[in-house]
């Protein structure tokens, strides 16, 4: 049963985007209801967390991952002999090509440029299909360059 869900202080901090010490303070002050287990550990019931926040609590990523299989790829594309102007053009085209992800697909792009070596790296993290499509786009764009 979902309402029987118990969270650690660390999990609550992650869910709320707070520091662990802040959550512990809320517990000690009595603002966030918790049960003490062992010496200094607390567990917070989902219902109590929702009462504290005033809205439903999102499912933790770890719990969600058990229910939904996800496949992800990480890749690094290195392109040499790239001047700053070309790097700007490439990075703009690459980021623009994924500006609007569709069907909930996740993609993270990071671009690193080393001007001394005239080298750029495009770091990709995303689902298999979106990343494969982006690699094709990068290949076309990189091949167009002088």
C-alpha positions in Angstrom: 0.0 0.0 0.0 1.4 3.4 -1.0 0.4 5.1 2.2 2.6 2.6 4.2 5.6 4.0 2.3 8.4 5.1 4.7 11.2 7.5 3.7 14.5 8.1 5.3 15.7 11.7 6.0 18.0 11.4 3.1 15.2 10.4 0.7 13.0 13.2 2.0 15.8 15.7 1.4 16.2 14.5 -2.1 12.5 14.6 -2.8 12.2 18.1 -1.5 15.5 19.5 -2.8 16.6 20.3 0.8 19.7 19.7 2.8 19.6 16.7 5.1 20.2 18.9 8.1 17.2 21.0 7.2 14.9 18.0 7.1 16.4 16.7 10.5 15.6 20.2 11.9 12.0 20.0 10.7 11.7 16.6 12.4 13.3 17.7 15.7 11.1 20.9 15.7 8.0 18.7 15.3 7.1 20.4 12.0 7.6 17.1 10.1 6.2 14.0 11.8 8.6 11.1 11.9 9.3 7.9 13.8 12.7 7.3 15.4 14.3 4.0 14.7 17.6 3.1 16.4 19.7 5.8 17.7 19.5 8.8 15.4 17.6 7.5 12.4 14.1 8.6 11.4 11.5 7.3 9.0 8.8 9.6 7.6 5.5 8.1 6.4 4.3 9.2 2.9 1.1 10.5 4.4 3.0 12.7 6.9 5.3 14.0 4.1 2.3 14.9 2.0 0.7 16.6 4.9 3.9 18.6 5.5 4.3 19.7 1.8 0.6 20.1 1.2 0.7 18.1 -2.1 1.2 14.6 -3.3 4.8 13.3 -3.2 6.4 12.2 -6.4 7.6 8.6 -6.6 11.3 8.4 -5.8 13.5 7.6 -8.9 14.8 4.4 -7.4 11.2 3.2 -6.7 10.1 4.2 -10.2 13.1 2.5 -11.8 12.0 -0.8 -10.4 8.7 -0.5 -12.2 9.8 0.9 -15.5 12.8 -0.4 -17.4 14.8 2.4 -19.0 17.7 2.0 -21.4 20.2 4.8 -21.7 23.4 5.4 -23.6 26.4 7.7 -22.8 28.6 8.7 -25.6 31.4 11.2 -26.4 32.0 12.5 -29.8 35.4 14.1 -30.4 35.9 16.4 -33.4 39.4 17.7 -34.1 40.6 20.7 -36.2 37.7 22.9 -35.1 38.1 26.7 -34.9 36.0 28.8 -32.5 33.6 29.9 -35.2 33.0 26.4 -36.4 32.6 25.2 -32.8 29.9 27.8 -32.2 28.1 26.8 -35.4 28.3 23.0 -34.5 27.2 23.5 -30.9 24.2 25.7 -32.0 23.1 23.2 -34.6 23.4 20.2 -32.3 21.6 21.9 -29.4 18.9 23.3 -31.7 18.3 19.8 -33.2 17.1 18.5 -29.8 15.5 21.7 -28.5 12.1 19.9 -28.4 12.3 16.3 -27.2 9.3 14.3 -28.0 7.4 11.4 -26.3 9.1 12.0 -23.0 12.5 11.1 -24.3 15.4 12.4 -22.2 18.6 13.7 -23.6 21.4 15.6 -22.0 24.1 17.3 -24.1 27.3 18.9 -22.9 29.8 20.5 -25.2 33.4 21.1 -24.3 35.9 23.0 -26.4 39.6 23.1 -26.1 40.8 26.1 -28.1 44.5 25.3 -27.8 44.0 21.9 -29.3 41.2 23.0 -31.6 39.2 20.1 -30.4 35.6 19.8 -29.3 33.8 17.0 -27.5 30.1 16.5 -27.5 28.9 14.4 -24.5 25.6 12.8 -24.9 23.4 11.0 -22.3 20.0 9.8 -23.4 17.7 7.0 -24.5 19.0 4.8 -27.4 16.8 6.1 -30.2 17.2 9.8 -29.5 20.9 9.5 -29.0 21.3 7.4 -32.3 19.3 10.1 -34.2 21.5 12.8 -32.7 24.7 10.9 -33.6 23.5 10.8 -37.2 22.9 14.6 -37.2 26.3 15.2 -35.7 27.9 13.0 -38.4 26.2 15.0 -41.1 27.1 18.4 -39.6 30.7 17.4 -38.9 31.2 16.0 -42.4 30.0 19.3 -43.9 32.8 21.3 -42.2 35.9 22.2 -44.1 
